[in-house]
C-alpha cells in the first residue's frame, strides 16, 4: 500500500473564500445597478404620467362638451386659457382651463360672474400650458412639465 500524506496548502482554504467574496461582490453590484435602473424608470414614468394625465383630462373635458358648447382661446388676466362656453344649459356657464402658479386649473362659473384665477380647482402640476385654436374644429394643446418635457395633442371638436 502506498501511504501518501496529504499536504494542505493555504491556497486550498483561501481559494473558496476569495471565490465566495467575488461572487458576493458581483451580486451586490448587479443589485445596485438594478435598483438604479428601476428608480430612473419609475421617475421618468411618473414625470410623463403627470403631463399625460393633464392632457387626458383636458381632452376628455373637451369631448364631454363637444355638443352644445363653443370653444375659444382667451386671455384671462395675462394667462392663455381654454374657454368652454356651455350653450346647452338654461343659464349660461363657462369653464376656463388655464395655467396658474405652476399648475393647471379649471374654473367653472356662471357667465355673468367675473373669473378669479385663484378660485379654480387644481388639476395637475405643470409649468406650461399652451392651447391653440388651429381652425373652428381643431384645438392643439401643449403641456410642459417641471423637467421641461412637452406633451402635445391635436383634438377635433364638433
N, C-alpha and C positions, 0 to 999 in steps of 0.2 A: 504494500500500500504506500501510497505517496502522501506523505504528510506535508501539506503546504500551509504556511502561515499566511493568513490574510492580513494584509497591511492596510490600515485605514489612513487615508490622506486627508488633509484639511480640505482639499477641494471636493472630496466626496460629501462632506456635510455642508460646505459653503455653497456649492452649485445649486441645490434645490432652494436654499434661502434666497439667493440672488434671483433665481428664476421666478420665484413667488413674488418678490418685490417688484420686478419688472412687469409682471402680469398685473399686479395691483395698481401700479402707477399708470400703465396704459389704459386700464379700465377706468380709472379716475379721470384721465384726460378725455376719454370718449364721453363720459357722463357730463363733464363740464361743457364740452362743445355742444352736446345735445341740449343742455339747459339754455345755453346762449342762443342757439338757433330757435328754440321754442319761444323764448322771450321776445326776440325780434319779430318773429312771425305773428305772435299774439298782439304785439304793439302795433304793427303795421295793419293788421286786420281791424283792430279797434279804431285806428285813425280813419281808415277808409269807410268803416261802418257808420261813423258819425256823419260824414258828408253825404254818404249814400242814403242813410236814413232820413236826413233832412230833404234830400232830393225826392225820395219816395213819398214823403209826407206831403210836400207841396204838389207833386204830380197827382197824387190821389185827391187832394183838395180841389185841384183844377177839374179833374174828371168827375168828381161828385157834383160840381156846379156847372157842367157843360150845358145843360138845358136850362133855360130861364135865367141865365146870368150873362153879364158882359165883363170882359177883362180889359184892363188898361194898366199901363206903366205910368206911375205918377211920382212927383217929388213930394215927399212927406217930411217937412222940416229939414231939408237937406239930405234926406235918405231916399234912395230909389226904392220904391215899393211896388209890389204887385197888388192891384186893386181889383177885387171881385165885387161887382155890383149885382146884388140879388134882385132881379126884376120880377120874379115869380111870386114874391110874398105880398100880402096885403099892405103891410107897412114896409118902407124901404130900409134895407140893411146893406152894409158894406163890410167886407172883410179885407183887411190890409195884411200883407205878409212882407216883412221888412227886416233889415239888419239893424240892431241897436245894441251898443256896448258889447261887441264881440259875441253876439248871439243872434239867432234867428227867432223872430217874434211874430205872433199872429194877434190881430186885434179885430174883434167882431163887434160892430156898433151900429146904431141906427144912423141913417143917412143925414139926419138933422143935428147930429152931435159932432163937435169938433174932435178929431182924433188926438190922443195924447200917447206919445211913444212909450212912456214908462208903464202905461196901463195894459199893454199887450201881454199875452201868455208866451212864456219861454218855450221854444221848440227844441233847439239844438245849439251847441256851442260852435260857432263858425267865426271866421274873420272877414269873410267877403261874401256878398250876395249880389248878383247882377242879373236881374230879369230884363229881357229884351223882347219887344214885340216885333217879330220879323214881318208878319203880314196879319191880316184880320183874323186868321185862324191858326197862326203859328206863334208859339212863345218859346224863347230859348232861356233856360235857367242855368246859371253858373254859380257854384258854391266853392269857397276856398276855406280849407280847414286851418287849424293852428300851425301846422307844419308847412303850409303853402301849397298843399296838394289841391288841384282843381278837379271838380266833377261837373260835367255839363250834360244837358239833355234838351232836346227839342220836343215840344209837346204840341199836338194838334188839338185845337178846340173846335167846337161846333156852334 
